[in-house]
Amino acid sequence: MSQRVSGYQRQADDEYETPAWVAHALVPYLPAGCRHFWDPANGPASKIARALRQKGLKVTATGDDFLGRAILPRLDIDGILTNPPYGPNGRLACAFIAHALELVPIVAMLLRVDFDSGKTRLPLFGDCSSFSSKIVLLDRIVWFERPGAAGPSDNHAWYIWDGRHSGPPTIKYARRATSPPLLGWGTWWRPDKFTNLSGCTRSMSQRALDRGENKPSPWTGDGCCFGSDEAKKRRLILWLKRRLRLLSDLYLAGRLWASRTAKAMAS
Ligand SMILES: C[S@@+](CC[C@H](N)C(=O)[O-])C[C@H]1O[C@@H](n2cnc3c(N)ncnc32)[C@H](O)[C@@H]1O
């Protein structure tokens, strides 16, 4: 995977605070029946615990040396979930995963999207029978808001291990909850706010606009001019056409239903 220099300075002790949306994106994929999680890398300003509590989960957060802990801080903990420190060559993160799997059957870790690629990491991923799923985040994480800085270059995923899992791991894709669906029902009532004609989502195109760029769409090659009057007009026309198509579909379905009902009543 190609990488570019993001301009972010590596933080001492990997002091990256996870934005709330990243934790929220994981919630629908957590193994059923798990309500109490432990975040063992709860830094000074950790947001994961708070974000998950907002979603009704119970979270115990600790900040002392996780690798030195041989027992759970609470007996009723179902799983361990964190954004671990990476350490040199990701070795600390690997140690976190291995230690977590020794303590509980359910583990969720936020890692770079290619973290499972290394051959030496097979025992934790490809060769690990409880590695159940990888939830790829389609929106990139902005770790530090810095006006004018280039956008983040890394992609991330939640990796989930579940002791009850059998078979190969599955891959799923999650979006930031505030991101609009791609040409879904959400586009019907606020077309100007959501998708443009070429299918660029607001977050992508808005970011491009914020950077003063007019990027070509990866889907159609059209100009992705989200905010221009021309684009707004095209979106409005598309939205009206879809509305009309829906109305005509409803009308046809209604006629079909009426004729079937009439036939049924006559026979
Ligand atoms: C990437 S940050 C994540 C912080 C927080 N969990 C969040 O997501 O907002 C990793 C955290 O792990 C902490 N850390 C580093 N080594 C650790 C260790 N051995 N045991 C527990 N926490 C550690 C760092 O201080 C840092 O706060």
Ligand as a Chemical Component Dictionary entry (heavy atoms), coordinates in Angstrom:
data_LIG
# 
_chem_comp.id                   LIG 
_chem_comp.type                 NON-POLYMER 
_chem_comp.pdbx_formal_charge   0 
_chem_comp.three_letter_code    LIG 
# 
loop_
_chem_comp_atom.comp_id 
_chem_comp_atom.atom_id 
_chem_comp_atom.alt_atom_id 
_chem_comp_atom.type_symbol 
_chem_comp_atom.charge 
_chem_comp_atom.model_Cartn_x 
_chem_comp_atom.model_Cartn_y 
_chem_comp_atom.model_Cartn_z 
_chem_comp_atom.pdbx_ordinal 
LIG C1  C1  C 0  -3.248 5.004  20.932 1  
LIG S1  S1  S 1  -3.415 5.561  22.584 2  
LIG C2  C2  C 0  -5.086 5.193  22.903 3  
LIG C3  C3  C 0  -5.644 5.995  24.014 4  
LIG C4  C4  C 0  -7.101 5.693  24.318 5  
LIG N1  N1  N 0  -7.326 4.256  24.568 6  
LIG C5  C5  C 0  -7.995 6.168  23.217 7  
LIG O1  O1  O 0  -8.282 5.383  22.324 8  
LIG O2  O2  O -1 -8.404 7.342  23.188 9  
LIG C6  C6  C 0  -2.525 4.261  23.413 10 
LIG C7  C7  C 0  -2.473 4.461  24.901 11 
LIG O3  O3  O 0  -1.810 3.341  25.491 12 
LIG C8  C8  C 0  -1.060 3.803  26.596 13 
LIG N2  N2  N 0  -0.048 2.792  26.896 14 
LIG C9  C9  C 0  1.205  2.694  26.420 15 
LIG N3  N3  N 0  1.802  1.578  26.916 16 
LIG C10 C10 C 0  0.876  0.991  27.726 17 
LIG C11 C11 C 0  0.884  -0.182 28.549 18 
LIG N4  N4  N 0  1.947  -0.988 28.612 19 
LIG N5  N5  N 0  -0.230 -0.493 29.242 20 
LIG C12 C12 C 0  -1.334 0.296  29.179 21 
LIG N6  N6  N 0  -1.395 1.421  28.427 22 
LIG C13 C13 C 0  -0.291 1.754  27.723 23 
LIG C14 C14 C 0  -0.506 5.150  26.124 24 
LIG O4  O4  O 0  -0.202 5.963  27.223 25 
LIG C15 C15 C 0  -1.705 5.707  25.339 26 
LIG O5  O5  O 0  -2.531 6.468  26.154 27 
# 
loop_
_chem_comp_bond.comp_id 
_chem_comp_bond.atom_id_1 
_chem_comp_bond.atom_id_2 
_chem_comp_bond.value_order 
_chem_comp_bond.pdbx_ordinal 
LIG C1  S1  SING 1  
LIG S1  C2  SING 2  
LIG S1  C6  SING 3  
LIG C2  C3  SING 4  
LIG C3  C4  SING 5  
LIG C4  N1  SING 6  
LIG C4  C5  SING 7  
LIG C5  O1  DOUB 8  
LIG C5  O2  SING 9  
LIG C6  C7  SING 10 
LIG C7  O3  SING 11 
LIG C7  C15 SING 12 
LIG O3  C8  SING 13 
LIG C8  N2  SING 14 
LIG C8  C14 SING 15 
LIG N2  C9  SING 16 
LIG N2  C13 SING 17 
LIG C9  N3  DOUB 18 
LIG N3  C10 SING 19 
LIG C10 C11 SING 20 
LIG C10 C13 DOUB 21 
LIG C11 N4  SING 22 
LIG C11 N5  DOUB 23 
LIG N5  C12 SING 24 
LIG C12 N6  DOUB 25 
LIG N6  C13 SING 26 
LIG C14 O4  SING 27 
LIG C14 C15 SING 28 
LIG C15 O5  SING 29 
# 
